[in-house]
Amino acid sequence: MSRAGAYSADPRLRWPEALPWVVALAAFFLVPDYLALGAHILIYILFALSLDLIVGYGGIMTLGHAAFFGLGAYTAGILASRTTLTDPLIGLAAGGLAGGLFGFASGAVVLRTRGIALLMLTLAVSAILLAAANQANGLTGGADGLSGITVAPLFGRFAFGLVGRTAYLYSLSVLFLGWVVLRRLVGAPFGAMLTGIRDNPARMEAIGAPVYRRKLLAYAISAALAGVAGALLAQVNQFVGLDVLGFAPSGEILVMLILGGVGRLTGAFLGPTLFLVAQDQLAKAWPEYWYLGVGLLLLGVVLFAPDGLLGLADALGAALARRGAGRAR
């Protein structure tokens, strides 16, 4: 089975797919002091899932995915700080809508290119949004960031406190819904067509597949999910800075996805978790040079697990299976 074919049309949940949710729920009870970090990880998992749809399944490389993430964050943050629309679900929907619409509009242009031109255009789109947010000081706070974000209690009952219980469970619930949507998409004919376009766009065009329209739709869906992730970040942090639109988030989320494994959805859970936990622990133990530790970790993955952690697990499983078959003979 190919990496992008890991999800079939079978709607039943397999036990490896349930494992991340069991771990996430267990973490809520076992490590209550790390719920703020946990919510941050869950948000970045959703961000990585949105990227995996276009990179792993659609073969659309981008260096500007933070444009939709940051746009969603600013949309939710502006609504909560400049208007009376402080309900978190409204902010979440607005962030996703803003990301999806901008993804559709920008994708209509950038997806007409490929290769280096595509990478540069996606980066340029993110840079334009960053410059616009910096100039709109009265609306976004400019270089000082957008503060004063007030988020109403979820369903009127569950307030976003300092402990982070509401934020964690809220982020986990949104992540689960996003994962369900993506799982159904990649297991449907739409996902099969998307991987076919990734593997051989010329052949797909020859058989009459609407290549450009399918890529644009996937790009817009991916942008909407990234916008939702950005809105989550704004609501959990109650602050939005210009860095959400910079190159660093785009580069880091791509690294996280590659670290876990591209084109299998599960890799989007592993990569951000390992990266952010390692970042947190190394920053505590090695505050001046923690980036060196992260770099060594990534170097080790590139050298010994070029297909990510999932690829390494597959290789180890295959080796054990061969050894078992050899002993059986």
C-alpha positions in Angstrom: 0.0 0.0 0.0 1.4 3.4 -0.9 1.9 6.0 1.8 -1.0 8.1 0.4 -3.2 5.2 0.3 -3.1 4.5 4.0 -6.7 5.5 4.3 -9.3 3.7 2.3 -13.0 4.3 2.0 -13.6 2.0 5.0 -15.1 4.3 7.6 -14.3 2.0 10.5 -11.7 3.2 13.0 -8.6 1.0 13.2 -6.9 0.7 16.6 -3.6 2.5 15.6 -5.8 5.5 14.6 -7.4 5.5 18.1 -4.0 5.6 19.8 -3.4 9.4 19.5 -6.7 10.2 21.0 -6.2 7.8 23.9 -2.8 9.4 24.6 -4.3 12.9 24.4 -7.0 12.1 26.9 -4.6 10.3 29.2 -2.3 13.4 29.1 -5.2 15.6 30.3 -5.3 13.6 33.6 -1.7 12.5 34.0 0.2 15.7 33.2 -2.1 18.6 34.2 0.9 21.0 34.6 1.6 20.7 30.8 -1.9 21.4 29.5 -0.9 24.8 28.0 1.9 23.1 26.0 -0.5 20.3 25.2 -3.0 22.7 23.7 -0.2 24.3 21.7 0.8 20.9 20.3 -2.8 20.0 19.4 -3.1 23.3 17.5 0.1 22.6 15.5 -1.1 19.1 14.8 -4.2 20.5 13.1 -1.9 23.0 11.2 0.3 20.1 10.1 -2.8 18.0 9.0 -3.9 20.9 6.8 -0.5 21.1 5.2 -0.4 17.3 4.7 -3.5 17.5 2.5 -1.7 19.5 -0.1 1.9 18.4 0.3 1.4 14.7 1.1 -1.7 14.0 -1.0 -1.7 16.8 -3.6 2.0 17.1 -4.2 1.7 20.9 -3.9 4.8 22.2 -2.2 4.5 25.5 -0.4 6.7 27.8 1.8 3.8 30.2 2.7 1.2 28.0 4.5 1.5 30.4 7.5 -0.4 33.0 5.5 -3.6 31.1 6.2 -2.7 30.2 9.7 -1.9 33.9 10.5 -4.9 35.2 8.7 -7.2 32.9 10.7 -5.4 34.1 13.9 -5.8 37.8 13.1 -9.4 37.3 12.0 -10.4 35.6 15.3 -8.3 38.0 17.3 -9.7 41.2 15.7 -13.3 39.9 16.2 -12.7 39.2 19.8 -10.8 42.4 20.6 -12.4 45.0 18.3 -16.0 43.9 18.3 -18.5 42.2 20.6 -18.2 38.9 18.8 -16.2 37.1 21.5 -17.9 33.7 21.2 -15.0 31.2 20.5 -17.1 29.2 17.9 -17.8 32.4 15.9 -14.1 33.3 15.9 -13.3 29.7 14.9 -15.7 29.8 12.0 -14.6 33.3 10.9 -10.9 32.2 10.9 -11.6 29.1 8.8 -13.8 31.1 6.4 -11.1 33.8 6.0 -8.4 31.2 5.4 -10.5 29.3 2.9 -11.5 32.3 0.9 -8.0 33.7 0.8 -6.7 30.2 -0.1 -9.1 30.0 -3.0 -8.2 33.5 -4.2 -4.5 33.1 -3.9 -4.5 29.5 -5.1 -6.3 30.5 -8.3 -3.0 32.3 -9.1 -0.2 30.4 -7.6 -1.4 27.0 -8.7 -1.0 27.9 -12.3 2.7 27.6 -11.7 4.9 24.8 -10.5 8.4 24.1 -9.1 10.5 27.0 -7.9 8.0 29.5 -9.2 5.2 28.0 -7.1 7.4 28.0 -3.9 8.4 31.6 -4.5 4.8 32.7 -5.1 3.5 31.0 -1.9 6.3 32.7 0.0 5.5 36.1 -1.6 1.8 35.7 -0.6 2.8 35.2 3.0 5.2 38.2 2.9 2.5 40.4 1.5 0.1 39.6 4.3 2.9 40.1 6.8 3.6 43.6 5.4 -0.1 44.4 5.4 -0.5 43.3 9.0 2.5 45.4 10.0 1.1 48.5 8.3 -2.4 48.2 9.6 -1.3 49.2 13.1 -4.7 50.4 14.2 -6.3 47.1 13.4 -3.7 44.5 14.1 -1.4 46.3 16.6 1.5 46.2 14.1 4.8 45.2 15.5 3.4 45.3 19.1 1.0 42.6 18.3 -2.8 42.3 18.8 -3.6 42.2 22.5 -6.8 42.7 24.5 -8.4 39.5 23.0 -11.4 38.6 25.1 -12.8 35.1 24.6 -16.2 34.4 26.1 -16.7 31.1 28.0 -17.3 28.2 25.7 -21.1 27.5 25.5 -21.4 30.2 28.1 -20.1 27.9 30.8 -16.4 26.9 30.3 -14.0 29.8 30.7 -10.5 29.9 29.3 -8.5 29.9 32.5 -4.8 30.0 33.3 -4.7 26.2 34.0 -5.6 25.5 30.4 -8.2 22.7 30.9 -10.8 24.3 28.7 -8.3 25.3 26.1 -6.9 21.8 25.9 -10.2 20.0 25.6 -11.5 22.7 23.2 -8.4 22.3 21.0 -8.6 18.5 21.2 -12.3 18.6 20.1 -11.6 20.9 17.1 -8.6 18.7 16.1 -10.7 15.6 16.2 -13.4 17.2 13.9 -10.7 18.4 11.5 -9.1 14.9 11.4 -12.5 13.2 10.7 -13.1 15.6 7.8 -9.6 15.0 6.3 -9.8 11.2 6.9 -13.1 11.1 5.0 -11.7 13.3 2.2 -8.5 11.3 1.6 -10.5 8.0 1.8 -13.0 9.2 -0.8 -12.7 9.3 -4.6 -11.6 12.9 -4.1 -8.5 11.7 -2.2 -7.7 9.0 -4.8 -7.9 11.6 -7.6 -5.7 14.0 -5.6 -3.0 11.3 -5.2 -3.3 10.5 -8.9 -2.7 14.1 -9.7 0.3 14.2 -7.4 1.9 11.1 -9.0 1.1 11.7 -12.7 -0.8 15.0 -13.5 -0.3 14.5 -17.3 -2.0 11.1 -17.2 -4.8 12.4 -15.1 -5.4 15.3 -17.6 -5.3 12.7 -20.4 -8.2 10.7 -18.8 -10.2 13.9 -18.4 -9.7 14.6 -14.7 -10.1 18.3 -13.7 -6.6 18.6 -12.4 -6.5 22.4 -11.8 -9.9 22.5 -10.1 -9.2 19.6 -7.8 -5.9 21.1 -6.8 -7.6 24.5 -6.1 -10.3 22.8 -4.0 -7.7 20.9 -2.0 -5.7 24.1 -1.5 -8.8 26.0 -0.3 -9.8 23.2 2.1 -6.2 23.1 3.4 -6.2 26.9 3.9 -9.5 26.8 5.7 -8.2 24.2 8.2 -5.0 26.2 8.7 -7.2 29.3 9.4 -9.1 27.3 12.0 -5.8 26.3 13.6 -4.7 30.0 13.6 -8.0 31.0 15.2 -7.5 28.4 17.9 -4.0 29.8 18.6 -5.4 33.4 19.0 -8.1 32.2 21.3 -5.8 30.1 23.5 -3.0 32.6 23.7 -5.3 35.7 23.7 -2.6 37.4 21.7 -1.5 37.5 18.0 1.9 38.7 16.9 3.4 39.3 13.5 5.4 36.1 13.7 2.4 34.0 12.9 2.7 35.3 9.3 6.4 35.0 9.0 8.5 32.4 7.2 9.4 30.6 10.5 5.9 29.0 11.0 5.8 27.9 7.4 9.2 26.3 7.6 8.7 24.8 11.0 5.4 23.2 10.2 6.9 21.7 7.0 9.8 20.3 9.1 7.3 18.9 11.7 5.3 17.2 8.9 8.4 15.7 7.3 9.7 14.6 10.8 6.5 12.6 11.4 6.0 11.3 7.8 4.3 12.9 4.8 1.1 11.7 3.2 -0.3 9.5 5.9 -2.1 11.8 8.3 -0.7 10.0 11.3 2.7 11.7 10.7 1.0 15.0 11.4 0.5 13.8 15.0 4.0 12.5 15.6 6.1 15.3 14.1 4.7 18.3 15.9 4.5 16.4 19.2 8.2 15.3 19.1 9.4 18.7 17.8 7.5 20.8 20.3 8.2 18.6 23.3 11.9 18.4 22.4 11.9 22.2 21.9 10.3 22.7 25.4 12.7 20.3 27.2 15.8 21.5 25.4 14.9 25.1 26.1 14.8 24.3 29.8 17.9 22.2 29.9 20.0 24.2 27.4 18.5 27.7 27.2 21.3 29.3 25.2 21.8 26.5 22.6 18.6 24.6 22.5 18.3 25.2 18.8 21.4 23.2 18.3 19.7 20.2 20.1 16.7 20.5 17.8 19.0 20.7 14.8 20.8 17.5 15.8 17.5 15.8 16.3 16.4 16.7 12.8 19.8 15.8 11.3 19.4 12.3 12.9 16.0 11.9 11.4 17.2 12.9 8.0 20.1 10.5 8.1 18.4 7.5 9.6 14.7 8.0 8.9 14.4 9.9 5.6 10.7 9.0 5.3 10.0 10.3 8.8 9.2 8.4 12.0 6.4 6.5 10.3 8.8 5.4 7.6 11.3 4.2 10.3 8.5 2.3 12.0 7.6 0.6 8.7 11.2 -0.3 8.1 11.6 -1.8 11.5 8.3 -3.7 11.2 9.4 -5.1 7.8 12.8 -6.2 9.2 11.1 -8.0 12.1 8.7 -9.7 9.7 11.6 -10.9 7.5 13.5 -12.2 10.6 10.4 -14.0 11.8 9.8 -15.6 8.4 13.5 -16.7 8.3 13.2 -18.4 11.6 10.0 -20.1 10.5 11.8 -21.7 7.7 
